[in-house]
Amino acid sequence: MRNKIIGGDFGIIFWLHSAIILFAYLSPFLIDIKFVVVLFLLFYLQDALIKNCVLTMEQFHKRKIDFYYYYFKKFGFNFGKRKLEIIEEGIIMPLVLFIAIVWQVFLGNAPLLF
């Protein structure tokens, strides 16, 4: 029972992971550009060092499964694991950083939180 609550398909780790992803996507508007850059670098450092996300590894018991791929496939969308990795790592994350730079540096908007 404990494993389902913690690491099941919709356990605590799923919700924590989802909240972190949502925060990352909204970070250009929520936190200072310096912190966005740090988060961006940590994301790529984690990928370079362990080739996976620590939360994904915990949720899926160290199996080589991608969070996005698993849940898209579970809901009937079959995009392909490599395609989703390219979208996440090559498009979404750089886009988040680009939006942060434009929003805060060029447009001069302050972050909502810190």
C-alpha positions as CSV (number, residue, x, y, z in Angstrom):
1,M,0.0,0.0,0.0
2,R,2.8,2.4,0.9
3,N,4.5,2.0,-2.4
4,K,1.3,2.9,-4.3
5,I,0.8,6.0,-2.2
6,I,4.5,7.1,-2.6
7,G,5.5,5.9,-6.1
8,G,2.4,4.5,-7.8
9,D,1.1,5.9,-11.1
10,F,-0.5,8.8,-9.3
11,G,1.2,8.7,-5.9
12,I,3.0,11.5,-4.0
13,I,6.1,11.4,-6.3
14,F,3.9,11.9,-9.4
15,W,2.2,14.9,-7.8
16,L,5.6,16.3,-6.6
17,H,7.1,15.8,-10.0
18,S,4.1,17.4,-11.7
19,A,4.3,20.4,-9.4
20,I,8.1,20.8,-10.1
21,I,7.5,20.6,-13.8
22,L,4.7,23.2,-13.6
23,F,6.9,25.5,-11.5
24,A,9.8,25.1,-14.0
25,Y,7.5,26.0,-16.9
26,L,6.2,29.1,-15.0
27,S,9.6,30.0,-13.7
28,P,10.2,32.9,-16.2
29,F,7.3,34.7,-14.5
30,L,7.8,33.5,-10.9
31,I,11.5,33.7,-10.1
32,D,14.5,35.9,-11.0
33,I,16.4,35.2,-14.2
34,K,19.5,34.1,-12.1
35,F,17.5,31.3,-10.5
36,V,16.0,30.3,-13.9
37,V,19.5,29.9,-15.3
38,V,20.5,27.9,-12.2
39,L,17.5,25.6,-12.6
40,F,18.2,25.3,-16.3
41,L,21.8,24.3,-15.6
42,L,20.8,21.8,-12.9
43,F,18.3,20.2,-15.3
44,Y,21.1,19.6,-17.9
45,L,23.7,18.6,-15.2
46,Q,21.3,15.9,-13.8
47,D,20.8,14.6,-17.3
48,A,24.5,14.6,-18.1
49,L,25.5,12.9,-14.8
50,I,22.8,10.3,-14.3
51,K,21.0,10.2,-17.6
52,N,17.6,10.4,-15.9
53,C,15.6,12.4,-13.3
54,V,16.0,11.4,-9.7
55,L,12.2,11.6,-9.1
56,T,11.5,9.4,-12.2
57,M,14.1,6.9,-11.0
58,E,12.4,6.8,-7.5
59,Q,8.9,6.5,-8.9
60,F,9.7,3.8,-11.4
61,H,12.3,2.0,-9.2
62,K,15.3,2.9,-11.3
63,R,13.9,1.5,-14.5
64,K,14.9,3.5,-17.6
65,I,11.5,5.1,-18.1
66,D,10.8,8.7,-19.1
67,F,8.1,10.6,-17.1
68,Y,6.5,12.2,-20.1
69,Y,6.7,9.1,-22.2
70,Y,5.1,6.9,-19.5
71,Y,2.1,9.2,-18.9
72,F,1.5,10.1,-22.5
73,K,1.5,6.4,-23.4
74,K,-0.8,5.6,-20.4
75,F,-3.3,8.1,-21.7
76,G,-3.2,6.7,-25.3
77,F,-0.7,9.1,-26.9
78,N,2.3,7.3,-28.5
79,F,4.8,10.0,-29.5
80,G,7.9,7.9,-29.1
81,K,10.4,8.2,-26.3
82,R,13.2,9.8,-28.3
83,K,10.8,12.4,-29.8
84,L,9.6,13.4,-26.4
85,E,13.2,13.7,-25.1
86,I,14.0,16.0,-28.0
87,I,11.0,18.1,-27.4
88,E,11.6,18.4,-23.6
89,E,15.4,18.8,-23.7
90,G,15.9,20.6,-27.1
91,I,12.7,22.7,-27.3
92,I,10.8,23.2,-24.1
93,M,13.7,23.9,-21.7
94,P,15.5,26.3,-24.0
95,L,12.2,28.0,-24.7
96,V,11.6,28.5,-21.0
97,L,15.0,30.1,-20.7
98,F,14.4,32.3,-23.8
99,I,11.0,33.4,-22.4
100,A,12.7,34.3,-19.1
101,I,15.3,36.4,-20.8
102,V,12.8,38.2,-23.0
103,W,10.3,38.7,-20.1
104,Q,12.7,39.9,-17.5
105,V,15.7,41.3,-19.3
106,F,14.3,42.8,-22.5
107,L,10.8,43.7,-21.3
108,G,11.9,44.6,-17.8
109,N,9.2,42.6,-15.9
110,A,9.9,41.6,-12.3
111,P,9.3,38.1,-11.2
112,L,6.2,37.5,-9.1
113,L,7.8,35.6,-6.2
114,F,11.5,36.4,-5.9
